[in-house]
Amino acid sequence: MFEEEKEKSRRRRNDLARMRTKARRIALRMFVDVRGCKRDELIDSFVRTHANNLARCSCSMCCNRRRSPYSKGDDKLTMQERRFVGGDEE
């Protein structure tokens, strides 16, 4: 019983470290200064606030196809909807 709890805790720590690493990679691409200097304060705050929520949102910058004002018609359909409209599904 105790080993299972330790394993769960270990897995949660590893998952959080993995998500923080991914958030740091994203932040490094976002917050690069014109001179090439990275803004450490912005990066650290981004990692703290976004490590658990890295999914794409519906804004035009993230470009979620279904909610983007730039997508029209069939571009807003999911792959399953495209197959159904195309006649591949029965």
C-alpha positions as CSV (number, residue, x, y, z in Angstrom):
1,M,0.0,0.0,0.0
2,F,2.7,2.4,0.9
3,E,4.7,1.6,-2.3
4,E,1.7,2.5,-4.4
5,E,1.4,5.9,-2.8
6,K,5.0,6.5,-3.3
7,E,4.7,5.5,-6.9
8,K,1.8,7.9,-7.5
9,S,3.7,10.8,-5.8
10,R,6.7,10.0,-7.9
11,R,4.6,10.0,-11.1
12,R,2.9,13.3,-10.2
13,R,6.3,14.9,-9.6
14,N,7.6,13.7,-12.9
15,D,4.5,14.8,-14.8
16,L,4.7,18.3,-13.2
17,A,8.4,18.5,-14.1
18,R,7.6,17.5,-17.7
19,M,4.8,20.0,-18.0
20,R,7.1,22.8,-16.6
21,T,9.8,21.9,-19.1
22,K,7.2,22.2,-21.9
23,A,5.9,25.5,-20.6
24,R,9.5,26.8,-20.4
25,R,10.1,25.8,-24.0
26,I,7.0,27.6,-25.1
27,A,7.8,30.7,-23.0
28,L,11.4,30.9,-24.5
29,R,9.9,31.2,-27.9
30,M,7.3,33.7,-26.8
31,F,9.4,36.1,-24.7
32,V,12.5,36.8,-26.8
33,D,13.6,40.4,-26.7
34,V,14.6,42.2,-29.9
35,R,18.2,42.1,-28.9
36,G,18.0,38.3,-28.2
37,C,17.9,38.7,-24.4
38,K,15.3,36.5,-22.7
39,R,13.1,38.1,-20.0
40,D,13.6,35.7,-17.1
41,E,10.8,37.2,-15.0
42,L,8.2,36.8,-17.7
43,I,9.3,33.3,-18.4
44,D,9.2,32.2,-14.8
45,S,5.8,33.7,-14.3
46,F,4.5,32.0,-17.4
47,V,5.8,28.7,-16.3
48,R,4.2,29.0,-12.9
49,T,0.8,30.0,-14.2
50,H,0.6,27.9,-17.4
51,A,2.4,24.6,-16.5
52,N,-0.9,22.8,-15.8
53,N,-2.9,24.4,-18.6
54,L,-1.0,24.3,-22.0
55,A,-4.0,23.4,-24.2
56,R,-4.8,25.7,-27.1
57,C,-7.5,28.2,-26.5
58,S,-9.9,29.7,-28.9
59,C,-8.1,33.0,-29.6
60,S,-6.9,33.9,-33.0
61,M,-3.3,33.5,-31.9
62,C,-3.7,29.9,-31.0
63,C,-5.8,29.3,-34.1
64,N,-8.4,26.8,-32.9
65,R,-10.0,26.0,-36.3
66,R,-13.5,25.6,-35.0
67,R,-13.6,29.0,-33.3
68,S,-11.3,31.1,-35.4
69,P,-12.9,33.9,-37.4
70,Y,-10.4,33.2,-40.2
71,S,-11.6,29.7,-40.9
72,K,-14.6,29.3,-43.2
73,G,-16.8,26.3,-44.2
74,D,-15.2,22.9,-44.3
75,D,-12.1,24.2,-42.5
76,K,-14.1,24.4,-39.3
77,L,-15.0,20.7,-39.4
78,T,-13.2,18.0,-37.4
79,M,-11.8,15.0,-39.2
80,Q,-14.7,12.8,-38.1
81,E,-17.2,15.4,-39.5
82,R,-15.3,15.7,-42.8
83,R,-15.4,11.9,-43.2
84,F,-19.1,11.8,-42.5
85,V,-19.9,14.7,-44.9
86,G,-17.6,13.1,-47.5
87,G,-19.5,9.9,-47.4
88,D,-16.8,7.6,-46.1
89,E,-18.8,6.7,-43.0
90,E,-21.9,4.6,-43.2
